[in-house]
Amino acid sequence: MDHTTLAMLVSILFVCFHVVKYSFSSHSKKPSQLPPGPKPLPIFGNIFELGEKPHRSFTRLAKIYGPLINLKLGSVTTIVVSSSEVAKEMFLKNDQALANRTIPDSVRAGNHDKLSMSWLPVSEKWRNFRKISAVQLLSTQRLDASQSLRQAKVQQLLEYVLECSKKGQPVDIGRAAFTTSLNLLSNTFFSMELAHHSSSSSQEFKQLMWCIMEEIGRPNYADFFPILGYVDPFGIRRRLAAYFDKLIVVFQEIIRARQKARSTNSSTAMATNDVLDTLLNLYQENELSMDEINHLLIDIFDAGTDTTASTMEWAMAELVKNPEIMLKAETEIKQALGNDPSLIIQESDIAKLPYLQAIVKETLRLHPPTVFLLPRKAEVDVELYGYVVPKNAQVLVNLWAIGRDPKVWNDPEMFSPERFLDDGSGCKNIDVKGRDFQLLPFGSGKRICPGLTLAYRMLNLMLAALLHSFNWKLQDGMSSKDLDMDEKFGITLQKVKPLQLIPIPNK
């Protein structure tokens, strides 16, 4: 029996089962306890409400039903949080009960859900991963010690942009930012580069990362009807397993070379003392398995490259679209650091650039790195915002909607960094560390992104360097009003049309 026939038979059985289940359960539930939401269709529920851009669809529904809505996606009860008020109550009062994940069928590929810090349930193993990440991999001390590595990679970015300028070539901002982010991470972790601006390797790596993010974020009928996961009818899990394997091959080549160097006590191995050495020490002490190391690296490189590059691309797109804001940022940099464009900006200089930091925050508000926080799961019935989130329900936090809530943000669709300065809007002291629920680009609570400090440093440093050394314009006499700001949906939101800009060196 082939997979297609089997999938059809399983689907038919599943539909029959749920017709019976729906007819009985619909009379026994107390709908008044659940948050409001659109009436579900039999079997399929509200699947057809998703559309191609679920973040926008859910935002429209929130305007009708309120900031906490109940949807039935197939057999899965899904609760969507769409306001900072509800998010605050969720994270301050119910973080423990909602700390575990609903596992998408796709991330079961290669047992990623059992090996990944992002998807593991709160447990001793998960706590050990978090401790290793916070103390040994991404601590402030570790990041401070590796500043010079990141500085060198940003300098390479500027040299590449200068080369493009001399040749009269546009710079693909997303691609250049991705290569820089990838090398920032690979130098911090491996003391080596994984890509070069002038080669195709970074584009291939970027495509691989986007494919992973796209497959995990793609609406999947096996998530709505879990029984379909047995046959993976659309091949999502199989494709994701292949992408994971490609990444692991890259990591294992680096790891085996380092193990060989360490075994011979070579000068190369003695000189590194980087994150990989830390991981291999933990491996030798039986605190981490090699599979866990592989999947930890998948998590970190996946979360730390594509999301950072995408945010940089959105930031530059907004600045080109709003040239008066770009001019203010350039003026601030000159006043704080001087007019010499050859001056190398340091991470320590960012504290002197509040307007630049406001630009990064405003970009994260309008274009969050992930439109939904990774899904939570209710371990018990949870009272939230006066309603009941039932046990086993999936909980999604719609960051895209929270960042555009007109009850919180004045002119929410407008790109206005001034809102994060002392302009009377009350947003001056809002930061991105998970304590201000109007702005949660890296999450909050137990599952907050452990790499937020590194990501925030990288974003500010790259943006400051590009604005300090170059002026930027659209190619072919294109008007900023005509700039395409359309996005394509995945775990990250990427620009449909890559941003190509002409760099002009500052003098």
C-alpha positions as CSV (number, residue, x, y, z in Angstrom):
1,M,0.0,0.0,0.0
2,D,1.6,3.3,-1.0
3,H,1.7,6.4,1.2
4,T,-1.0,8.3,-0.7
5,T,-3.5,5.5,-0.3
6,L,-2.6,5.0,3.3
7,A,-3.0,8.8,4.0
8,M,-6.4,8.7,2.4
9,L,-7.6,5.8,4.5
10,V,-6.2,7.3,7.7
11,S,-7.8,10.6,6.8
12,I,-11.2,9.0,6.2
13,L,-11.0,7.2,9.5
14,F,-9.9,10.3,11.2
15,V,-12.8,12.3,9.8
16,C,-15.3,9.7,10.9
17,F,-13.9,9.6,14.4
18,H,-14.1,13.4,14.7
19,V,-17.6,13.6,13.3
20,V,-18.7,11.4,16.2
21,K,-16.5,13.2,18.7
22,Y,-17.7,16.6,17.6
23,S,-21.3,15.7,17.9
24,F,-20.9,14.6,21.5
25,S,-18.4,17.1,22.7
26,S,-20.1,20.2,21.3
27,H,-23.0,19.7,23.8
28,S,-20.8,19.0,26.8
29,K,-18.5,22.0,26.7
30,K,-19.2,25.3,28.3
31,P,-18.3,27.8,25.5
32,S,-18.7,30.8,27.9
33,Q,-15.5,29.7,29.7
34,L,-13.5,29.8,26.5
35,P,-12.3,33.0,24.9
36,P,-14.5,34.3,22.1
37,G,-13.7,33.4,18.5
38,P,-15.2,32.6,15.1
39,K,-17.5,29.7,14.9
40,P,-15.6,26.6,13.8
41,L,-16.7,24.4,11.0
42,P,-17.1,20.7,11.7
43,I,-13.9,18.7,11.4
44,F,-11.8,21.5,10.0
45,G,-12.6,24.1,12.6
46,N,-11.1,27.5,11.7
47,I,-8.3,26.3,9.4
48,F,-9.6,28.3,6.5
49,E,-9.3,31.5,8.6
50,L,-5.5,31.2,8.5
51,G,-4.8,32.5,5.0
52,E,-1.3,32.9,3.5
53,K,-0.3,35.3,6.3
54,P,-1.7,34.0,9.6
55,H,-0.3,36.9,11.7
56,R,-2.5,39.3,9.7
57,S,-5.5,37.0,9.7
58,F,-5.3,36.6,13.5
59,T,-4.9,40.4,13.9
60,R,-8.1,41.0,12.0
61,L,-9.9,38.4,14.1
62,A,-8.6,40.1,17.3
63,K,-10.2,43.4,16.2
64,I,-13.6,41.5,16.1
65,Y,-13.3,39.2,19.1
66,G,-10.8,40.9,21.4
67,P,-7.2,40.4,22.4
68,L,-7.6,36.8,23.5
69,I,-9.3,34.6,20.9
70,N,-10.2,30.9,20.7
71,L,-9.7,29.0,17.4
72,K,-10.2,25.4,16.5
73,L,-7.5,24.4,14.0
74,G,-8.6,20.9,13.1
75,S,-8.6,19.0,16.4
76,V,-6.3,21.4,18.2
77,T,-7.7,24.2,20.4
78,T,-5.5,27.3,19.7
79,I,-5.6,30.4,21.9
80,V,-4.1,33.5,20.3
81,V,-2.8,36.4,22.5
82,S,-2.8,39.7,20.6
83,S,-2.3,42.4,23.2
84,S,0.4,43.4,25.7
85,E,-2.2,43.4,28.5
86,V,-2.9,39.7,28.0
87,A,0.7,38.9,27.4
88,K,1.6,40.5,30.7
89,E,-0.9,38.5,32.6
90,M,0.2,35.3,30.8
91,F,3.9,35.7,31.5
92,L,3.6,37.1,35.1
93,K,0.9,34.9,36.4
94,N,0.9,31.8,34.2
95,D,4.4,31.3,32.9
96,Q,4.9,28.1,34.8
97,A,1.7,26.5,33.6
98,L,2.3,27.6,30.0
99,A,6.1,26.9,29.9
100,N,6.0,23.8,27.8
101,R,5.7,23.6,24.0
102,T,3.2,22.3,21.6
103,I,5.5,20.4,19.2
104,P,4.9,20.9,15.5
105,D,5.1,17.7,13.6
106,S,7.9,19.0,11.5
107,V,10.4,19.4,14.3
108,R,10.1,15.8,15.2
109,A,12.5,15.4,12.3
110,G,15.7,13.8,13.4
111,N,14.4,13.8,17.0
112,H,15.0,17.5,17.1
113,D,12.2,18.0,19.6
114,K,14.0,15.7,22.0
115,L,17.4,17.2,21.5
116,S,16.7,20.9,21.1
117,M,16.6,23.5,23.9
118,S,14.0,25.4,22.0
119,W,11.5,22.5,22.0
120,L,12.3,20.4,25.1
121,P,9.8,20.5,27.9
122,V,10.9,22.2,31.1
123,S,12.9,19.4,32.7
124,E,16.3,18.7,34.2
125,K,17.7,18.3,30.7
126,W,16.3,21.6,29.6
127,R,17.5,23.4,32.7
128,N,21.0,22.0,32.0
129,F,20.9,23.3,28.5
130,R,19.8,26.7,29.7
131,K,22.5,26.9,32.3
132,I,25.2,25.9,29.8
133,S,23.9,28.6,27.3
134,A,23.6,31.3,30.0
135,V,26.8,30.6,31.9
136,Q,29.3,29.1,29.4
137,L,28.2,30.0,25.9
138,L,26.4,33.3,25.8
139,S,27.3,35.0,29.1
140,T,28.2,38.7,29.3
141,Q,31.8,37.8,30.1
142,R,32.0,35.4,27.0
143,L,30.5,38.1,24.8
144,D,32.8,40.8,26.1
145,A,35.8,38.6,25.5
146,S,34.8,38.0,21.9
147,Q,34.1,41.6,21.0
148,S,37.3,41.8,18.8
149,L,36.1,38.9,16.7
150,R,32.8,40.6,16.0
151,Q,34.6,43.9,15.3
152,A,36.7,42.2,12.6
153,K,33.7,40.7,10.9
154,V,31.9,44.1,10.8
155,Q,35.1,45.5,9.3
156,Q,35.0,42.8,6.6
157,L,31.4,43.9,5.9
158,L,32.5,47.5,5.4
159,E,35.4,46.4,3.1
160,Y,32.9,44.4,1.0
161,V,30.5,47.3,0.8
162,L,33.4,49.6,-0.3
163,E,34.3,47.1,-3.0
164,C,30.7,47.2,-4.3
165,S,30.8,51.0,-4.2
166,K,34.0,51.1,-6.3
167,K,32.4,48.8,-8.9
168,G,29.1,50.7,-8.9
169,Q,27.3,47.5,-7.8
170,P,24.3,47.5,-5.4
171,V,24.6,45.7,-2.1
172,D,22.0,43.0,-1.3
173,I,21.5,44.1,2.3
174,G,19.9,40.8,3.5
175,R,22.6,38.7,2.0
176,A,25.5,40.9,3.3
177,A,23.9,41.0,6.8
178,F,23.4,37.2,6.7
179,T,27.1,36.6,5.8
180,T,28.2,38.9,8.5
181,S,25.9,37.4,11.1
182,L,27.0,33.9,10.1
183,N,30.7,34.8,10.5
184,L,30.1,36.6,13.7
185,L,28.6,33.4,15.1
186,S,31.0,31.0,13.5
187,N,34.0,33.0,14.8
188,T,32.5,33.2,18.3
189,F,31.8,29.5,18.3
190,F,34.4,27.9,16.0
191,S,37.1,30.6,15.6
192,M,36.7,30.4,11.9
193,E,34.5,31.7,9.0
194,L,31.8,29.7,7.3
195,A,31.3,32.0,4.4
196,H,32.7,34.9,2.4
197,H,30.9,37.9,0.9
198,S,32.3,37.3,-2.5
199,S,31.4,33.6,-2.6
200,S,28.1,31.7,-3.1
201,S,28.5,29.7,0.1
202,S,26.8,32.3,2.3
203,Q,23.8,32.4,-0.1
204,E,23.6,28.6,0.0
205,F,23.7,28.7,3.8
206,K,21.1,31.4,3.9
207,Q,18.8,29.4,1.6
208,L,19.3,26.4,3.9
209,M,18.4,28.4,7.0
210,W,15.4,30.0,5.3
211,C,14.2,26.5,4.3
212,I,14.4,25.3,7.9
213,M,12.5,28.4,9.2
214,E,9.9,28.1,6.4
215,E,9.2,24.4,7.0
216,I,8.9,24.9,10.8
217,G,6.6,27.9,10.3
218,R,4.6,26.4,7.4
219,P,0.9,25.6,8.3
220,N,0.9,21.8,8.4
221,Y,-2.2,19.6,8.4
222,A,-0.3,17.0,10.5
223,D,-0.4,19.7,13.3
224,F,-4.1,20.2,12.9
225,F,-4.9,16.4,12.7
226,P,-2.0,14.7,14.6
227,I,-2.9,11.3,13.3
228,L,-1.6,12.4,9.9
229,G,1.8,12.7,11.4
230,Y,2.3,9.0,11.1
231,V,2.5,9.3,7.3
232,D,3.9,12.9,6.9
233,P,1.5,13.4,4.0
234,F,3.1,16.5,2.6
235,G,6.7,15.5,3.3
236,I,7.5,18.5,5.5
237,R,9.2,16.3,8.2
238,R,11.2,14.5,5.6
239,R,12.4,17.7,4.0
240,L,13.3,19.2,7.4
241,A,15.3,16.1,8.4
242,A,17.3,16.5,5.2
243,Y,18.0,20.2,6.0
244,F,19.1,19.2,9.5
245,D,21.4,16.6,8.1
246,K,23.1,19.1,5.8
247,L,23.8,21.4,8.7
248,I,25.1,18.6,10.9
249,V,27.5,17.5,8.2
250,V,29.0,21.0,8.3
251,F,29.2,21.0,12.1
252,Q,30.7,17.5,12.2
253,E,33.5,18.4,9.8
254,I,34.5,21.3,12.1
255,I,34.1,19.2,15.3
256,R,36.2,16.2,14.0
257,A,39.0,18.6,12.9
258,R,39.0,20.2,16.3
259,Q,39.0,16.8,18.1
260,K,41.9,15.7,16.0
261,A,43.8,18.9,16.9
262,R,43.0,18.5,20.6
263,S,44.2,14.9,20.6
264,T,47.6,15.9,19.2
265,N,47.9,19.0,21.5
266,S,48.5,21.1,18.4
267,S,49.2,24.8,18.7
268,T,45.9,25.5,16.8
269,A,43.8,23.7,19.4
270,M,45.7,25.3,22.3
271,A,45.1,28.8,20.9
272,T,41.3,28.7,20.4
273,N,39.5,28.3,23.8
274,D,36.3,29.2,22.1
275,V,32.7,27.9,22.5
276,L,33.4,24.7,20.6
277,D,36.2,23.9,23.1
278,T,33.6,24.4,25.9
279,L,31.1,22.1,24.2
280,L,33.8,19.4,23.6
281,N,34.8,19.7,27.3
282,L,31.2,19.1,28.3
283,Y,31.1,16.2,25.8
284,Q,34.2,14.6,27.4
285,E,32.6,15.1,30.8
286,N,29.4,13.3,29.6
287,E,27.3,16.4,30.3
288,L,26.3,16.7,26.6
289,S,26.0,14.0,23.9
290,M,27.2,14.6,20.4
291,D,23.6,14.6,19.1
292,E,22.8,17.3,21.7
293,I,25.7,19.4,20.6
294,N,24.6,19.1,16.9
295,H,21.1,20.2,17.7
296,L,22.2,22.9,20.1
297,L,24.3,24.3,17.2
298,I,21.3,24.0,14.9
299,D,19.2,26.1,17.3
300,I,21.8,28.8,17.8
301,F,22.8,29.2,14.1
302,D,19.2,29.0,12.9
303,A,18.0,31.6,15.4
304,G,21.1,33.8,15.3
305,T,21.6,34.3,11.5
306,D,18.4,34.5,9.5
307,T,16.5,36.5,12.1
308,T,19.3,39.0,12.6
309,A,19.8,39.4,8.8
310,S,16.1,39.8,8.2
311,T,15.9,42.5,11.0
312,M,18.8,44.4,9.5
313,E,17.2,44.3,6.1
314,W,13.9,45.7,7.5
315,A,15.8,48.4,9.4
316,M,17.7,49.6,6.2
317,A,14.4,49.4,4.2
318,E,12.7,51.6,6.7
319,L,15.6,54.1,6.8
320,V,15.6,54.3,3.0
321,K,11.9,54.8,3.0
322,N,12.3,57.5,5.7
323,P,15.4,59.5,4.6
324,E,14.9,62.1,7.3
325,I,15.3,59.4,10.0
326,M,18.4,58.1,8.3
327,L,19.9,61.6,8.3
328,K,19.1,62.0,12.1
329,A,20.9,58.7,12.8
330,E,24.0,59.7,10.7
331,T,24.1,63.1,12.4
332,E,23.9,61.5,15.9
333,I,26.9,59.2,15.0
334,K,29.0,62.1,13.7
335,Q,28.2,64.2,16.8
336,A,29.0,61.3,19.2
337,L,32.0,59.8,17.4
338,G,33.4,62.5,15.1
339,N,33.4,63.0,11.4
340,D,36.2,60.6,10.5
341,P,34.5,57.8,8.4
342,S,37.6,55.6,8.8
343,L,36.9,55.5,12.6
344,I,36.0,51.9,13.6
345,I,32.8,51.9,15.8
346,Q,33.1,49.7,18.9
347,E,30.3,47.9,20.7
348,S,31.0,50.3,23.7
349,D,30.1,53.2,21.5
350,I,26.5,52.1,21.1
351,A,25.6,53.5,24.5
352,K,26.3,56.9,23.1
353,L,23.8,56.5,20.3
354,P,20.2,56.5,21.8
355,Y,18.6,57.4,18.5
356,L,20.3,54.4,16.7
357,Q,19.0,52.1,19.5
358,A,15.6,53.6,19.1
359,I,15.7,52.7,15.3
360,V,16.5,49.1,16.2
361,K,13.7,49.0,18.7
362,E,11.2,50.5,16.3
363,T,12.3,47.9,13.6
364,L,11.8,45.1,16.1
365,R,8.3,46.5,16.9
366,L,7.1,46.7,13.3
367,H,9.1,43.7,12.0
368,P,9.6,41.3,14.9
369,P,12.2,38.5,14.2
370,T,9.5,35.9,14.7
371,V,5.8,36.9,14.1
372,F,4.6,34.4,16.7
373,L,6.6,33.3,19.8
374,L,7.2,29.5,19.6
375,P,3.9,27.9,20.7
376,R,3.2,27.2,24.3
377,K,1.1,24.4,25.7
378,A,-1.3,24.6,28.7
379,E,-0.4,21.8,31.1
380,V,-3.6,22.4,33.1
381,D,-6.7,24.5,32.7
382,V,-5.4,28.1,33.0
383,E,-7.4,31.2,33.9
384,L,-6.3,34.1,31.6
385,Y,-7.9,37.5,31.0
386,G,-11.2,36.2,32.6
387,Y,-11.4,33.1,30.4
388,V,-10.2,29.5,30.6
389,V,-7.4,28.2,28.5
390,P,-8.1,24.5,28.5
391,K,-5.6,21.8,29.3
392,N,-3.5,20.8,26.2
393,A,-4.5,23.9,24.3
394,Q,-1.9,25.5,22.1
395,V,-1.1,29.2,22.9
396,L,0.3,31.6,20.3
397,V,1.5,35.1,21.1
398,N,1.1,37.3,18.0
399,L,4.0,39.7,18.3
400,W,3.1,41.3,15.0
401,A,-0.3,42.3,16.4
402,I,1.1,43.4,19.8
403,G,3.6,45.7,18.1
404,R,0.8,47.4,16.1
405,D,-1.8,47.7,18.8
406,P,-3.4,51.2,18.5
407,K,-4.3,51.1,22.2
408,V,-0.6,51.1,23.1
409,W,1.2,52.8,20.2
410,N,0.4,56.1,18.6
411,D,0.2,55.9,14.8
412,P,1.2,52.2,15.1
413,E,1.8,51.7,11.3
414,M,4.3,54.6,11.2
415,F,8.0,54.0,11.5
416,S,8.9,56.5,14.3
417,P,12.0,55.9,16.5
418,E,11.2,59.1,18.4
419,R,8.5,57.1,20.3
420,F,11.4,55.4,22.2
421,L,12.9,58.8,23.2
422,D,11.5,61.4,25.5
423,D,8.7,62.5,23.2
424,G,5.9,62.3,25.8
425,S,4.6,58.9,24.5
426,G,5.6,57.0,27.6
427,C,7.8,54.6,25.6
428,K,11.2,56.0,26.5
429,N,12.2,53.3,29.0
430,I,10.8,50.3,27.1
431,D,13.5,47.7,26.3
432,V,13.6,44.3,24.6
433,K,14.6,42.2,27.6
434,G,11.1,40.7,28.2
435,R,10.0,42.9,31.0
436,D,8.0,45.4,28.8
437,F,5.2,43.4,27.3
438,Q,4.5,46.0,24.5
439,L,7.8,44.9,22.9
440,L,8.7,41.2,23.2
441,P,10.9,40.4,20.1
442,F,12.9,37.8,22.1
443,G,10.0,36.5,24.2
444,S,9.7,36.6,28.0
445,G,9.6,34.4,31.0
446,K,11.3,30.9,31.3
447,R,11.5,30.5,27.5
448,I,13.0,33.9,26.7
449,C,15.6,33.7,23.9
450,P,19.0,33.1,25.6
451,G,20.8,34.8,22.7
452,L,19.0,38.1,22.9
453,T,22.1,40.0,24.3
454,L,24.2,38.8,21.4
455,A,21.5,39.5,18.8
456,Y,21.0,43.0,20.1
457,R,24.7,43.8,20.1
458,M,25.1,42.5,16.5
459,L,22.1,44.5,15.2
460,N,23.2,47.8,16.7
461,L,26.9,47.4,15.7
462,M,26.2,46.4,12.1
463,L,23.6,49.2,11.6
464,A,25.9,51.9,13.2
465,A,28.8,50.8,11.0
466,L,26.8,50.9,7.8
467,L,25.4,54.3,8.5
468,H,28.7,55.8,9.7
469,S,30.7,54.7,6.7
470,F,28.2,55.1,3.8
471,N,25.3,57.0,2.5
472,W,22.6,54.8,0.9
473,K,20.2,55.2,-2.0
474,L,17.9,53.0,-4.1
475,Q,19.2,52.0,-7.5
476,D,18.0,53.1,-11.0
477,G,16.5,56.4,-9.7
478,M,13.8,54.5,-7.8
479,S,11.7,56.5,-5.4
480,S,11.6,55.5,-1.7
481,K,7.8,55.7,-2.0
482,D,7.9,52.8,-4.5
483,L,9.9,50.5,-2.2
484,D,8.3,47.1,-2.0
485,M,7.7,46.3,1.7
486,D,5.7,43.1,1.2
487,E,6.6,40.1,3.3
488,K,6.6,36.3,3.0
489,F,5.5,34.2,5.9
490,G,7.7,31.8,7.8
491,I,8.9,31.7,11.4
492,T,10.6,34.9,10.3
493,L,9.0,37.5,8.0
494,Q,11.3,38.2,5.1
495,K,11.0,40.8,2.4
496,V,9.5,39.3,-0.7
497,K,11.8,41.4,-2.8
498,P,15.4,41.6,-1.5
499,L,16.6,45.1,-0.7
500,Q,19.3,46.3,-3.1
501,L,21.0,49.6,-2.2
502,I,23.8,51.7,-3.7
503,P,26.5,52.6,-1.2
504,I,28.2,56.0,-1.4
505,P,31.3,56.3,0.9
506,N,31.2,59.2,3.4
507,K,34.1,61.6,3.2
